[in-house]
Amino acid sequence: MCVHTSIGSGSKVLIIQTAFLGDVILATGLVETLQHSFPGIKIDFLLRKGNESLLANHPFINRTIILEKKDKTSEFWRLLKIVRKKHYDAVINLHRFAFSGIITGLSGAKFTAGFDKNPFSFLFTKKVKHILEVKPQQEYEANFPHETDRNHSVLSTWVNIPKIRPRLYPAETDFEVVKPFQDADYICIAPASIWKTKRLTRKKWKELVQSVPEDITVYLLGSADDKELNQSIIINAKRLNVVNMAGKLSLLQSGALMQGAKMNYVNDSGPLHIASAMNAPVKAFFLSTLPQFGFGPLSDNATVVEYPKALACRPCGIHGRNACPAGHFKCADIEVEKFTSFLQSS
């Protein structure tokens, strides 16, 4: 183990990840690694408002600090005051934008680390390369770094142990909430995504639902904003035992339900990473993006599903788009029925 001399058990550490839900989940792998390396370490976590419920009940996180999306100037000074007052021994910044970079650099911590892509990385005591390139699908090799590998690389001069998988901690009450839905075999489907080119079409989700044996219940997950999408899939599938759960469960309750599913079907989006953090079985559809970007599933039982042939236009971006720039959305033309066939004989 390689350790920075001023950090150890009992040290106070701040992790900053103010990006999307999935990024926060993947950052929990770093929390696990630090706690197992330095039992008794005190870890705080700075994240954007709306994601804090993910870390409720987390046994290794002392406190969450919430970035409110208000006036950036006043919010910067508010957060910097909080961070400096805590006198952290180390600040680890996994975000690559200026706002978090300058807070890291001015935090007053003895050890500050982050990625070189952050415009204020020159203020860090340690910066590492963040390698994520957009290349044609066929140019990728089989081995590629996962985002959790990149996150752990920030600790390369501090602690060097095998990375630990991200993990979420639903409370006992969360498991009790979903228990009534687990009387019979079921699967979960999370059809939504912020980016339209990252989610299967309604037609494809309908086809997938129709291919599931009718003695298996189908739960369609999502936020309250996804009710209409889920309901349209139910109406078009014309199948019994399909339940619209949009807006009915918290993020951790969704994770508890996914953990007990025979399979979870997700896009390249937040629910994929919830499945990873719960070690839940998952089949993840990658359309306009690639798993080679480093955001694939980490569960023991995980399958990546892609259009079977290379497309010159794929990937068309790292985060997806609101519409297919080529107009054909060929990458979504997947025979989804193939991926429910195992349920027929189980």
C-alpha atoms as a printed R data frame, in Angstrom:
    type eleno elety resid chain resno       x       y       z
1   ATOM     1    CA   MET     A     1   0.000   0.000   0.000
2   ATOM     2    CA   CYS     A     2   1.310   3.418  -0.975
3   ATOM     3    CA   VAL     A     3   0.086   6.148   1.372
4   ATOM     4    CA   HIS     A     4   0.382   9.925   1.403
5   ATOM     5    CA   THR     A     5   2.249  10.612   4.644
6   ATOM     6    CA   SER     A     6  -0.238  13.136   6.064
7   ATOM     7    CA   ILE     A     7  -3.353  10.979   5.583
8   ATOM     8    CA   GLY     A     8  -4.526   7.970   7.571
9   ATOM     9    CA   SER     A     9  -7.221   6.578   9.806
10  ATOM    10    CA   GLY     A    10  -9.075   9.414  11.508
11  ATOM    11    CA   SER     A    11  -8.335  11.863   8.707
12  ATOM    12    CA   LYS     A    12 -11.131  14.050   7.328
13  ATOM    13    CA   VAL     A    13 -11.705  13.694   3.594
14  ATOM    14    CA   LEU     A    14 -14.089  15.431   1.196
15  ATOM    15    CA   ILE     A    15 -15.108  13.805  -2.087
16  ATOM    16    CA   ILE     A    16 -16.601  16.141  -4.699
17  ATOM    17    CA   GLN     A    17 -18.833  14.822  -7.480
18  ATOM    18    CA   THR     A    18 -21.466  17.332  -8.560
19  ATOM    19    CA   ALA     A    19 -22.370  15.682 -11.884
20  ATOM    20    CA   PHE     A    20 -25.259  13.329 -12.610
21  ATOM    21    CA   LEU     A    21 -26.833  10.558 -10.550
22  ATOM    22    CA   GLY     A    22 -24.746   7.814 -12.151
23  ATOM    23    CA   ASP     A    23 -21.505   9.694 -11.528
24  ATOM    24    CA   VAL     A    24 -22.328   9.944  -7.820
25  ATOM    25    CA   ILE     A    25 -23.070   6.221  -7.628
26  ATOM    26    CA   LEU     A    26 -19.794   5.335  -9.328
27  ATOM    27    CA   ALA     A    27 -17.946   7.589  -6.887
28  ATOM    28    CA   THR     A    28 -19.146   5.437  -3.987
29  ATOM    29    CA   GLY     A    29 -16.563   2.862  -5.042
30  ATOM    30    CA   LEU     A    30 -13.949   5.344  -3.881
31  ATOM    31    CA   VAL     A    31 -15.744   5.683  -0.542
32  ATOM    32    CA   GLU     A    32 -15.589   1.902  -0.093
33  ATOM    33    CA   THR     A    33 -11.897   1.788  -0.984
34  ATOM    34    CA   LEU     A    34 -10.961   4.588   1.410
35  ATOM    35    CA   GLN     A    35 -12.907   3.108   4.315
36  ATOM    36    CA   HIS     A    36 -11.396  -0.321   3.839
37  ATOM    37    CA   SER     A    37  -7.915   1.175   3.511
38  ATOM    38    CA   PHE     A    38  -8.247   3.499   6.486
39  ATOM    39    CA   PRO     A    39 -10.865   2.269   8.987
40  ATOM    40    CA   GLY     A    40 -12.169   5.234  10.942
41  ATOM    41    CA   ILE     A    41 -11.570   7.762   8.194
42  ATOM    42    CA   LYS     A    42 -14.251  10.475   8.090
43  ATOM    43    CA   ILE     A    43 -15.638  11.049   4.613
44  ATOM    44    CA   ASP     A    44 -17.902  13.932   3.575
45  ATOM    45    CA   PHE     A    45 -19.430  14.133   0.104
46  ATOM    46    CA   LEU     A    46 -20.273  17.256  -1.918
47  ATOM    47    CA   LEU     A    47 -22.946  16.678  -4.567
48  ATOM    48    CA   ARG     A    48 -25.702  18.533  -6.398
49  ATOM    49    CA   LYS     A    49 -29.185  18.884  -4.958
50  ATOM    50    CA   GLY     A    50 -31.438  15.997  -5.937
51  ATOM    51    CA   ASN     A    51 -28.794  13.290  -5.609
52  ATOM    52    CA   GLU     A    52 -28.353  13.379  -1.839
53  ATOM    53    CA   SER     A    53 -30.986  10.693  -1.213
54  ATOM    54    CA   LEU     A    54 -28.644   8.174  -2.857
55  ATOM    55    CA   LEU     A    55 -26.285   8.438   0.106
56  ATOM    56    CA   ALA     A    56 -28.906   8.231   2.851
57  ATOM    57    CA   ASN     A    57 -28.001   5.499   5.369
58  ATOM    58    CA   HIS     A    58 -24.494   5.184   3.919
59  ATOM    59    CA   PRO     A    59 -22.382   3.857   6.817
60  ATOM    60    CA   PHE     A    60 -19.110   5.335   5.526
61  ATOM    61    CA   ILE     A    61 -20.288   8.871   4.733
62  ATOM    62    CA   ASN     A    62 -20.218  11.280   7.629
63  ATOM    63    CA   ARG     A    63 -22.020  14.198   5.987
64  ATOM    64    CA   THR     A    64 -23.325  15.355   2.637
65  ATOM    65    CA   ILE     A    65 -22.831  18.924   1.466
66  ATOM    66    CA   ILE     A    66 -25.375  19.972  -1.129
67  ATOM    67    CA   LEU     A    67 -24.745  22.230  -4.101
68  ATOM    68    CA   GLU     A    68 -27.886  24.275  -4.593
69  ATOM    69    CA   LYS     A    69 -28.439  25.355  -8.195
70  ATOM    70    CA   LYS     A    70 -28.969  29.036  -7.435
71  ATOM    71    CA   ASP     A    71 -26.818  32.084  -8.094
72  ATOM    72    CA   LYS     A    72 -23.401  30.622  -8.859
73  ATOM    73    CA   THR     A    73 -21.400  33.395  -7.236
74  ATOM    74    CA   SER     A    74 -23.204  33.341  -3.907
75  ATOM    75    CA   GLU     A    75 -23.295  29.533  -3.935
76  ATOM    76    CA   PHE     A    76 -19.564  29.378  -4.559
77  ATOM    77    CA   TRP     A    77 -18.772  31.546  -1.550
78  ATOM    78    CA   ARG     A    78 -21.250  29.638   0.626
79  ATOM    79    CA   LEU     A    79 -19.714  26.278  -0.219
80  ATOM    80    CA   LEU     A    80 -16.134  27.494   0.016
81  ATOM    81    CA   LYS     A    81 -16.849  28.826   3.502
82  ATOM    82    CA   ILE     A    82 -18.261  25.456   4.566
83  ATOM    83    CA   VAL     A    83 -15.362  23.504   3.062
84  ATOM    84    CA   ARG     A    84 -12.624  25.710   4.550
85  ATOM    85    CA   LYS     A    85 -14.273  25.651   7.968
86  ATOM    86    CA   LYS     A    86 -14.107  21.839   8.035
87  ATOM    87    CA   HIS     A    87 -10.280  21.821   7.754
88  ATOM    88    CA   TYR     A    88 -10.137  18.706   5.606
89  ATOM    89    CA   ASP     A    89  -6.934  16.699   5.397
90  ATOM    90    CA   ALA     A    90  -7.749  15.801   1.801
91  ATOM    91    CA   VAL     A    91 -10.156  16.898  -0.923
92  ATOM    92    CA   ILE     A    92 -10.690  14.534  -3.841
93  ATOM    93    CA   ASN     A    93 -12.427  16.148  -6.806
94  ATOM    94    CA   LEU     A    94 -13.936  13.770  -9.369
95  ATOM    95    CA   HIS     A    95 -15.703  16.544 -11.273
96  ATOM    96    CA   ARG     A    96 -13.973  18.210 -14.209
97  ATOM    97    CA   PHE     A    97 -15.554  21.678 -14.242
98  ATOM    98    CA   ALA     A    98 -14.178  24.961 -12.955
99  ATOM    99    CA   PHE     A    99 -16.646  25.457 -10.089
100 ATOM   100    CA   SER     A   100 -15.526  22.367  -8.205
101 ATOM   101    CA   GLY     A   101 -11.896  22.862  -9.196
102 ATOM   102    CA   ILE     A   102 -11.492  26.233  -7.568
103 ATOM   103    CA   ILE     A   103 -13.256  25.031  -4.403
104 ATOM   104    CA   THR     A   104 -10.778  22.150  -4.286
105 ATOM   105    CA   GLY     A   105  -7.791  24.413  -4.869
106 ATOM   106    CA   LEU     A   106  -8.846  26.931  -2.219
107 ATOM   107    CA   SER     A   107 -10.110  24.344   0.284
108 ATOM   108    CA   GLY     A   108  -7.052  24.641   2.518
109 ATOM   109    CA   ALA     A   109  -6.656  20.856   2.569
110 ATOM   110    CA   LYS     A   110  -3.181  19.358   2.910
111 ATOM   111    CA   PHE     A   111  -3.782  17.045  -0.023
112 ATOM   112    CA   THR     A   112  -5.927  17.904  -3.051
113 ATOM   113    CA   ALA     A   113  -6.389  15.653  -6.051
114 ATOM   114    CA   GLY     A   114  -8.388  15.560  -9.268
115 ATOM   115    CA   PHE     A   115  -8.277  15.243 -13.035
116 ATOM   116    CA   ASP     A   116  -6.066  17.303 -15.314
117 ATOM   117    CA   LYS     A   117  -9.103  18.295 -17.417
118 ATOM   118    CA   ASN     A   118 -10.313  20.529 -14.614
119 ATOM   119    CA   PRO     A   119  -9.262  24.100 -15.542
120 ATOM   120    CA   PHE     A   120  -8.087  24.699 -11.959
121 ATOM   121    CA   SER     A   121  -6.113  21.456 -11.646
122 ATOM   122    CA   PHE     A   122  -2.919  23.536 -11.432
123 ATOM   123    CA   LEU     A   123  -4.013  24.293  -7.857
124 ATOM   124    CA   PHE     A   124  -4.130  20.590  -6.892
125 ATOM   125    CA   THR     A   125  -1.287  18.789  -5.149
126 ATOM   126    CA   LYS     A   126  -2.005  15.775  -7.369
127 ATOM   127    CA   LYS     A   127  -3.608  15.651 -10.814
128 ATOM   128    CA   VAL     A   128  -4.058  12.663 -13.085
129 ATOM   129    CA   LYS     A   129  -5.074  12.191 -16.694
130 ATOM   130    CA   HIS     A   130  -8.731  11.530 -17.422
131 ATOM   131    CA   ILE     A   131  -8.767   9.529 -20.634
132 ATOM   132    CA   LEU     A   132 -12.095   9.406 -22.419
133 ATOM   133    CA   GLU     A   133 -12.027   9.778 -26.179
134 ATOM   134    CA   VAL     A   134 -14.728   9.577 -28.819
135 ATOM   135    CA   LYS     A   135 -13.575   7.206 -31.541
136 ATOM   136    CA   PRO     A   136 -15.397   5.045 -34.062
137 ATOM   137    CA   GLN     A   137 -16.699   1.836 -32.514
138 ATOM   138    CA   GLN     A   138 -14.404  -0.433 -34.473
139 ATOM   139    CA   GLU     A   139 -11.245   1.336 -33.284
140 ATOM   140    CA   TYR     A   140 -11.720   0.299 -29.656
141 ATOM   141    CA   GLU     A   141  -9.844  -2.582 -28.079
142 ATOM   142    CA   ALA     A   142 -11.461  -5.111 -25.774
143 ATOM   143    CA   ASN     A   143  -9.779  -3.766 -22.657
144 ATOM   144    CA   PHE     A   144 -10.678  -0.237 -21.640
145 ATOM   145    CA   PRO     A   145 -10.797   1.654 -18.335
146 ATOM   146    CA   HIS     A   146 -14.043   1.922 -16.447
147 ATOM   147    CA   GLU     A   147 -14.989   5.217 -14.808
148 ATOM   148    CA   THR     A   148 -14.339   3.548 -11.451
149 ATOM   149    CA   ASP     A   149 -10.762   2.869 -12.637
150 ATOM   150    CA   ARG     A   150 -10.380   6.536 -13.525
151 ATOM   151    CA   ASN     A   151 -11.776   7.576 -10.146
152 ATOM   152    CA   HIS     A   152  -9.365   5.301  -8.314
153 ATOM   153    CA   SER     A   153  -6.447   6.627 -10.339
154 ATOM   154    CA   VAL     A   154  -6.844   9.910  -8.456
155 ATOM   155    CA   LEU     A   155  -5.593   8.021  -5.378
156 ATOM   156    CA   SER     A   156  -2.639   6.455  -7.179
157 ATOM   157    CA   THR     A   157  -0.015   8.121  -4.965
158 ATOM   158    CA   TRP     A   158  -2.112   7.827  -1.833
159 ATOM   159    CA   VAL     A   159  -3.485   4.309  -1.632
160 ATOM   160    CA   ASN     A   160  -2.878   1.429  -4.005
161 ATOM   161    CA   ILE     A   161  -5.248  -1.459  -3.405
162 ATOM   162    CA   PRO     A   162  -7.718  -3.237  -5.698
163 ATOM   163    CA   LYS     A   163 -10.742  -1.057  -6.369
164 ATOM   164    CA   ILE     A   164 -14.003  -1.866  -4.640
165 ATOM   165    CA   ARG     A   165 -17.317  -1.875  -6.487
166 ATOM   166    CA   PRO     A   166 -19.729   1.048  -5.939
167 ATOM   167    CA   ARG     A   167 -22.374   0.331  -3.348
168 ATOM   168    CA   LEU     A   168 -25.642   1.818  -2.126
169 ATOM   169    CA   TYR     A   169 -27.267   1.113   1.217
170 ATOM   170    CA   PRO     A   170 -31.076   1.037   1.228
171 ATOM   171    CA   ALA     A   171 -32.456   1.087   4.774
172 ATOM   172    CA   GLU     A   172 -34.435  -1.790   6.223
173 ATOM   173    CA   THR     A   173 -37.549   0.337   5.715
174 ATOM   174    CA   ASP     A   174 -36.729   0.571   1.980
175 ATOM   175    CA   PHE     A   175 -36.690  -3.214   1.709
176 ATOM   176    CA   GLU     A   176 -39.961  -3.359   3.633
177 ATOM   177    CA   VAL     A   177 -41.584  -0.927   1.165
178 ATOM   178    CA   VAL     A   178 -40.813  -3.162  -1.829
179 ATOM   179    CA   LYS     A   179 -41.484  -6.490  -0.099
180 ATOM   180    CA   PRO     A   180 -45.177  -6.594  -1.172
181 ATOM   181    CA   PHE     A   181 -44.041  -6.451  -4.818
182 ATOM   182    CA   GLN     A   182 -41.810  -9.507  -4.444
183 ATOM   183    CA   ASP     A   183 -44.334 -12.299  -3.846
184 ATOM   184    CA   ALA     A   184 -43.806 -13.727  -7.330
185 ATOM   185    CA   ASP     A   185 -41.066 -13.707  -9.981
186 ATOM   186    CA   TYR     A   186 -40.556 -10.296 -11.579
187 ATOM   187    CA   ILE     A   187 -38.310  -8.187 -13.765
188 ATOM   188    CA   CYS     A   188 -37.691  -4.456 -13.704
189 ATOM   189    CA   ILE     A   189 -37.454  -2.161 -16.714
190 ATOM   190    CA   ALA     A   190 -36.227   1.441 -16.555
191 ATOM   191    CA   PRO     A   191 -37.202   2.815 -20.002
192 ATOM   192    CA   ALA     A   192 -36.320   6.501 -19.570
193 ATOM   193    CA   SER     A   193 -33.157   8.526 -20.070
194 ATOM   194    CA   ILE     A   194 -32.427  12.241 -20.209
195 ATOM   195    CA   TRP     A   195 -30.972  11.757 -23.698
196 ATOM   196    CA   LYS     A   196 -33.292  10.348 -26.353
197 ATOM   197    CA   THR     A   197 -30.493   8.666 -28.310
198 ATOM   198    CA   LYS     A   198 -29.537   6.686 -25.201
199 ATOM   199    CA   ARG     A   199 -32.923   5.038 -24.696
200 ATOM   200    CA   LEU     A   200 -34.700   2.314 -26.579
201 ATOM   201    CA   THR     A   201 -37.783   3.423 -28.472
202 ATOM   202    CA   ARG     A   202 -41.247   2.882 -27.012
203 ATOM   203    CA   LYS     A   203 -41.824   0.278 -29.713
204 ATOM   204    CA   LYS     A   204 -38.775  -1.720 -28.638
205 ATOM   205    CA   TRP     A   205 -39.728  -1.573 -24.961
206 ATOM   206    CA   LYS     A   206 -43.216  -2.749 -25.946
207 ATOM   207    CA   GLU     A   207 -41.701  -5.685 -27.830
208 ATOM   208    CA   LEU     A   208 -39.530  -6.580 -24.866
209 ATOM   209    CA   VAL     A   209 -42.491  -6.505 -22.468
210 ATOM   210    CA   GLN     A   210 -44.529  -8.688 -24.827
211 ATOM   211    CA   SER     A   211 -41.730 -11.281 -24.950
212 ATOM   212    CA   VAL     A   212 -41.694 -11.783 -21.161
213 ATOM   213    CA   PRO     A   213 -43.681 -14.840 -19.943
214 ATOM   214    CA   GLU     A   214 -47.004 -13.732 -18.484
215 ATOM   215    CA   ASP     A   215 -46.376 -15.445 -15.143
216 ATOM   216    CA   ILE     A   216 -43.544 -12.942 -14.557
217 ATOM   217    CA   THR     A   217 -44.559  -9.497 -13.326
218 ATOM   218    CA   VAL     A   218 -43.008  -6.503 -15.087
219 ATOM   219    CA   TYR     A   219 -42.300  -3.365 -13.061
220 ATOM   220    CA   LEU     A   220 -41.623  -0.193 -15.072
221 ATOM   221    CA   LEU     A   221 -39.431   2.082 -12.947
222 ATOM   222    CA   GLY     A   222 -38.752   5.807 -13.166
223 ATOM   223    CA   SER     A   223 -39.431   9.201 -11.669
224 ATOM   224    CA   ALA     A   224 -42.807  10.929 -11.648
225 ATOM   225    CA   ASP     A   225 -41.812  12.539 -14.963
226 ATOM   226    CA   ASP     A   226 -41.716   9.083 -16.578
227 ATOM   227    CA   LYS     A   227 -45.337   8.125 -15.851
228 ATOM   228    CA   GLU     A   228 -46.571   8.906 -19.359
229 ATOM   229    CA   LEU     A   229 -43.729   7.010 -21.045
230 ATOM   230    CA   ASN     A   230 -44.303   3.960 -18.869
231 ATOM   231    CA   GLN     A   231 -48.058   4.060 -19.337
232 ATOM   232    CA   SER     A   232 -47.749   4.237 -23.115
233 ATOM   233    CA   ILE     A   233 -45.607   1.084 -23.044
234 ATOM   234    CA   ILE     A   234 -48.229  -0.683 -20.928
235 ATOM   235    CA   ILE     A   235 -51.090   0.351 -23.215
236 ATOM   236    CA   ASN     A   236 -49.296  -0.724 -26.395
237 ATOM   237    CA   ALA     A   237 -47.990  -4.000 -24.936
238 ATOM   238    CA   LYS     A   238 -51.553  -5.163 -24.117
239 ATOM   239    CA   ARG     A   239 -50.216  -7.562 -21.505
240 ATOM   240    CA   LEU     A   240 -51.239  -8.435 -17.951
241 ATOM   241    CA   ASN     A   241 -48.961  -8.091 -14.916
242 ATOM   242    CA   VAL     A   242 -47.250  -4.861 -15.992
243 ATOM   243    CA   VAL     A   243 -47.109  -2.219 -13.267
244 ATOM   244    CA   ASN     A   244 -46.224   1.460 -13.696
245 ATOM   245    CA   MET     A   245 -43.990   2.280 -10.716
246 ATOM   246    CA   ALA     A   246 -42.914   5.733 -11.944
247 ATOM   247    CA   GLY     A   247 -42.818   8.149  -9.020
248 ATOM   248    CA   LYS     A   248 -43.818   5.487  -6.480
249 ATOM   249    CA   LEU     A   249 -40.371   4.541  -5.200
250 ATOM   250    CA   SER     A   250 -37.341   6.460  -4.009
251 ATOM   251    CA   LEU     A   251 -33.983   5.797  -5.647
252 ATOM   252    CA   LEU     A   252 -32.903   3.471  -2.842
253 ATOM   253    CA   GLN     A   253 -36.253   1.682  -2.851
254 ATOM   254    CA   SER     A   254 -35.861   1.173  -6.597
255 ATOM   255    CA   GLY     A   255 -32.440  -0.329  -5.879
256 ATOM   256    CA   ALA     A   256 -33.945  -2.674  -3.302
257 ATOM   257    CA   LEU     A   257 -36.552  -3.828  -5.833
258 ATOM   258    CA   MET     A   258 -33.950  -4.270  -8.577
259 ATOM   259    CA   GLN     A   259 -31.785  -6.402  -6.310
260 ATOM   260    CA   GLY     A   260 -34.472  -9.090  -6.093
261 ATOM   261    CA   ALA     A   261 -35.436  -9.088  -9.766
262 ATOM   262    CA   LYS     A   262 -34.811 -12.007 -12.101
263 ATOM   263    CA   MET     A   263 -33.431  -9.378 -14.487
264 ATOM   264    CA   ASN     A   264 -33.259  -5.607 -14.870
265 ATOM   265    CA   TYR     A   265 -33.410  -3.984 -18.312
266 ATOM   266    CA   VAL     A   266 -31.906  -0.504 -18.511
267 ATOM   267    CA   ASN     A   267 -30.454   2.085 -20.860
268 ATOM   268    CA   ASP     A   268 -27.019   3.654 -20.510
269 ATOM   269    CA   SER     A   269 -28.342   5.830 -17.672
270 ATOM   270    CA   GLY     A   270 -28.703   6.137 -13.899
271 ATOM   271    CA   PRO     A   271 -30.623   2.872 -13.261
272 ATOM   272    CA   LEU     A   272 -27.727   0.950 -14.827
273 ATOM   273    CA   HIS     A   273 -25.459   2.231 -12.064
274 ATOM   274    CA   ILE     A   274 -28.054   1.574  -9.370
275 ATOM   275    CA   ALA     A   275 -28.036  -2.049 -10.557
276 ATOM   276    CA   SER     A   276 -24.235  -2.127 -10.333
277 ATOM   277    CA   ALA     A   277 -24.266  -0.700  -6.805
278 ATOM   278    CA   MET     A   278 -26.833  -3.317  -5.710
279 ATOM   279    CA   ASN     A   279 -25.043  -6.116  -7.610
280 ATOM   280    CA   ALA     A   280 -28.368  -6.747  -9.297
281 ATOM   281    CA   PRO     A   281 -28.650  -8.771 -12.538
282 ATOM   282    CA   VAL     A   282 -28.799  -6.397 -15.481
283 ATOM   283    CA   LYS     A   283 -28.951  -6.186 -19.251
284 ATOM   284    CA   ALA     A   284 -27.867  -2.727 -20.377
285 ATOM   285    CA   PHE     A   285 -28.736  -1.326 -23.805
286 ATOM   286    CA   PHE     A   286 -26.063   0.922 -25.318
287 ATOM   287    CA   LEU     A   287 -27.313   2.778 -28.377
288 ATOM   288    CA   SER     A   288 -25.584   5.990 -29.455
289 ATOM   289    CA   THR     A   289 -22.920   5.629 -26.747
290 ATOM   290    CA   LEU     A   290 -20.398   2.869 -26.116
291 ATOM   291    CA   PRO     A   291 -19.521   0.839 -23.009
292 ATOM   292    CA   GLN     A   292 -15.907   1.583 -23.917
293 ATOM   293    CA   PHE     A   293 -16.450   5.069 -22.530
294 ATOM   294    CA   GLY     A   294 -16.218   3.350 -19.148
295 ATOM   295    CA   PHE     A   295 -19.803   3.428 -17.889
296 ATOM   296    CA   GLY     A   296 -20.823  -0.184 -18.406
297 ATOM   297    CA   PRO     A   297 -22.463  -2.406 -15.771
298 ATOM   298    CA   LEU     A   298 -20.403  -3.905 -12.941
299 ATOM   299    CA   SER     A   299 -22.784  -6.524 -11.534
300 ATOM   300    CA   ASP     A   300 -21.673 -10.157 -11.397
301 ATOM   301    CA   ASN     A   301 -24.558 -10.983 -13.756
302 ATOM   302    CA   ALA     A   302 -24.333  -8.234 -16.379
303 ATOM   303    CA   THR     A   303 -24.737  -8.123 -20.141
304 ATOM   304    CA   VAL     A   304 -24.123  -5.218 -22.510
305 ATOM   305    CA   VAL     A   305 -26.509  -5.169 -25.475
306 ATOM   306    CA   GLU     A   306 -25.582  -3.225 -28.629
307 ATOM   307    CA   TYR     A   307 -26.484  -3.027 -32.284
308 ATOM   308    CA   PRO     A   308 -24.606  -6.051 -33.682
309 ATOM   309    CA   LYS     A   309 -22.710  -4.244 -36.435
310 ATOM   310    CA   ALA     A   310 -20.310  -1.321 -36.463
311 ATOM   311    CA   LEU     A   311 -21.865   1.977 -37.529
312 ATOM   312    CA   ALA     A   312 -19.733   4.788 -38.921
313 ATOM   313    CA   CYS     A   313 -21.871   7.305 -37.036
314 ATOM   314    CA   ARG     A   314 -21.583   5.558 -33.663
315 ATOM   315    CA   PRO     A   315 -20.810   6.987 -31.215
316 ATOM   316    CA   CYS     A   316 -22.304  10.362 -32.059
317 ATOM   317    CA   GLY     A   317 -21.329  11.785 -28.678
318 ATOM   318    CA   ILE     A   318 -20.343  10.941 -25.130
319 ATOM   319    CA   HIS     A   319 -23.587  11.895 -23.418
320 ATOM   320    CA   GLY     A   320 -26.135  11.184 -26.131
321 ATOM   321    CA   ARG     A   321 -28.342  13.625 -28.017
322 ATOM   322    CA   ASN     A   322 -31.955  14.755 -28.191
323 ATOM   323    CA   ALA     A   323 -32.298  13.236 -31.656
324 ATOM   324    CA   CYS     A   324 -30.303  11.027 -34.007
325 ATOM   325    CA   PRO     A   325 -28.108  13.411 -36.051
326 ATOM   326    CA   ALA     A   326 -28.182  10.986 -38.988
327 ATOM   327    CA   GLY     A   327 -31.956  10.698 -38.872
328 ATOM   328    CA   HIS     A   328 -32.148   6.872 -38.924
329 ATOM   329    CA   PHE     A   329 -31.448   5.873 -35.257
330 ATOM   330    CA   LYS     A   330 -30.100   2.570 -36.520
331 ATOM   331    CA   CYS     A   331 -28.238   1.897 -33.284
332 ATOM   332    CA   ALA     A   332 -31.609   1.312 -31.569
333 ATOM   333    CA   ASP     A   333 -32.579  -1.434 -34.023
334 ATOM   334    CA   ILE     A   334 -31.951  -4.298 -31.611
335 ATOM   335    CA   GLU     A   335 -33.851  -7.597 -31.505
336 ATOM   336    CA   VAL     A   336 -34.837  -7.193 -27.874
337 ATOM   337    CA   GLU     A   337 -36.800 -10.463 -27.686
338 ATOM   338    CA   LYS     A   338 -33.497 -12.368 -27.645
339 ATOM   339    CA   PHE     A   339 -32.728 -11.005 -24.224
340 ATOM   340    CA   THR     A   340 -35.818 -12.350 -22.469
341 ATOM   341    CA   SER     A   341 -35.592 -15.901 -23.880
342 ATOM   342    CA   PHE     A   342 -33.798 -17.199 -20.778
343 ATOM   343    CA   LEU     A   343 -36.919 -16.349 -18.744
344 ATOM   344    CA   GLN     A   344 -38.983 -18.868 -20.702
345 ATOM   345    CA   SER     A   345 -37.301 -21.906 -19.170
346 ATOM   346    CA   SER     A   346 -36.589 -20.532 -15.696
